[in-house]
């Protein structure tokens, strides 16, 4: 028979001893759970910091991009934007041009005679359509499509370069519905031609005919005159987007200018550049504020932020500041640091942009600095360092995830 010794016989309070041992175990579990909560909080914080750095890296990359760089963009200002509008590539040279729009490109339009209704019957046979010197398209009209609406649908279903629509002419009396043919291409060389092999009108079926002698709209080229002197230059185009007159500039003609000159000014687009640099400053400040706000100590609650004393966070801030305030090797000495373009560091470690100074640099206040210099300022060391910081933060986030999982 087994012998048991309880507390009454042994004089030991075994229940208290067991509870004490369990209490020690619970304390250890509580500490582990608290540590796990801290790791979870750090993991979430580094994930948010990673997102902040992605945004910051994007703003730097935008200033360093090879194509469509904000420092290289040109803008076009037009004295009368009801006549024309314009865009310019980086290759466009600054200049002021005076233009007269003599005509705008138009698409050929012709209409048929009037019909009483959209489903009025037409005669059967074939009708050949052509745009300019393009390919011939043959439309067959039979019992399945021998109405005004059916012919329009058949024309639109083929790749003839001609669109068909039914319009209602309010002056057409009892026969207001007409079939309108429109060339999908503008210009004098893109006129519509029709070879009508449909049967003659008979009974209720009427053969559609088109009045080419009186078109709804004649096919016409766009024509622009540059200058007004004896050497004025006149150019034509089949299209209203005009890119053959001024190198790097596309003009979109809207209306004739009625003999009046329109001034077109091509200049550097400083607004995009200022906006891009301001985005950089805002992104940097957002990262700094994010880390600062999570690195403070609250005396009232005697608690510290998630990143308080975190060496990784401190290193990130230091390296970010160094990347943006240090001299960039290999760049014009007049534009090899951000302070040269009006970006300075405030007493609390934030960046501030002096827009007037930046605009002055962009507008040539320093003859030794050009826009290529500004592009290179962001294309070299800063972008590389920021990418490295992004990867470092990502590793910190993943490391804390691994700690949490184990």
MOVEN-V793639 format. One record per backbone hydrogen bond with DSSP energy under -1.0 kcal/mol. NH is the residue of the N-H (numbers start at 0). CO is the residue of the C=O. If there is no record, write none. Layout:
[[NH,CO] [NH,CO]]
This chain:
[[9,5] [10,6] [13,11] [16,12] [17,13] [18,14] [19,15] [20,16] [21,17] [22,18] [23,19] [24,20] [25,21] [26,22] [27,23] [28,24] [29,25] [30,26] [31,27] [32,28] [33,29] [34,30] [35,31] [36,32] [37,33] [38,34] [39,35] [40,36] [41,37] [42,38] [43,39] [44,40] [45,41] [46,42] [47,43] [48,44] [49,45] [50,46] [51,47] [52,48] [53,49] [54,50] [55,51] [56,52] [57,53] [58,54] [59,55] [60,56] [61,57] [71,68] [74,266] [76,264] [78,262] [82,79] [83,79] [84,251] [86,249] [88,247] [91,88] [94,265] [96,263] [98,261] [99,224] [101,222] [102,222] [105,219] [108,216] [109,180] [111,178] [114,176] [119,116] [121,145] [124,140] [126,138] [127,194] [128,136] [129,192] [131,190] [133,130] [136,128] [138,126] [140,124] [144,141] [146,144] [147,119] [148,117] [150,146] [151,147] [152,148] [153,149] [154,150] [155,151] [156,152] [159,157] [162,181] [164,179] [166,177] [168,175] [171,168] [174,171] [176,114] [177,166] [179,164] [180,109] [181,162] [182,107] [183,160] [186,105] [189,186] [192,129] [194,127] [196,125] [198,123] [201,204] [204,201] [205,120] [210,110] [211,209] [215,108] [216,108] [219,105] [221,236] [222,102] [223,234] [224,99] [225,232] [226,97] [231,228] [232,225] [234,223] [236,221] [241,250] [248,245] [249,86] [250,241] [251,84] [252,239] [253,82] [254,82] [256,100] [259,256] [261,98] [263,96] [264,76] [265,94] [266,74] [268,72] [269,267] [273,269] [274,270] [275,271] [276,272] [277,273] [278,274] [279,275] [280,276] [281,277] [282,278] [283,279] [284,280] [285,281] [286,282] [287,283] [288,284] [289,285] [290,286] [291,287] [292,288] [294,291] [297,302] [301,297] [302,297] [304,295] [306,293] [307,304] [309,306] [313,309] [314,310] [315,311] [316,312] [317,313] [318,314] [319,315] [320,316] [321,317] [322,318] [323,319] [324,320] [325,321] [327,335] [330,327] [334,331] [339,336] [340,337] [341,338] [342,337] [343,351] [345,349] [348,345] [351,343] [353,341] [354,352] [357,353] [358,354] [359,355] [360,356] [361,357] [362,358] [363,360] [364,359] [368,365] [373,369] [374,370] [375,371] [376,372] [383,379] [384,380] [385,381] [386,382] [387,383] [388,384] [389,385] [390,386] [391,387] [392,388] [393,389] [394,390] [395,391] [396,392] [397,393] [398,394] [399,395] [400,396] [401,397] [402,398] [403,399] [404,400] [405,401]]
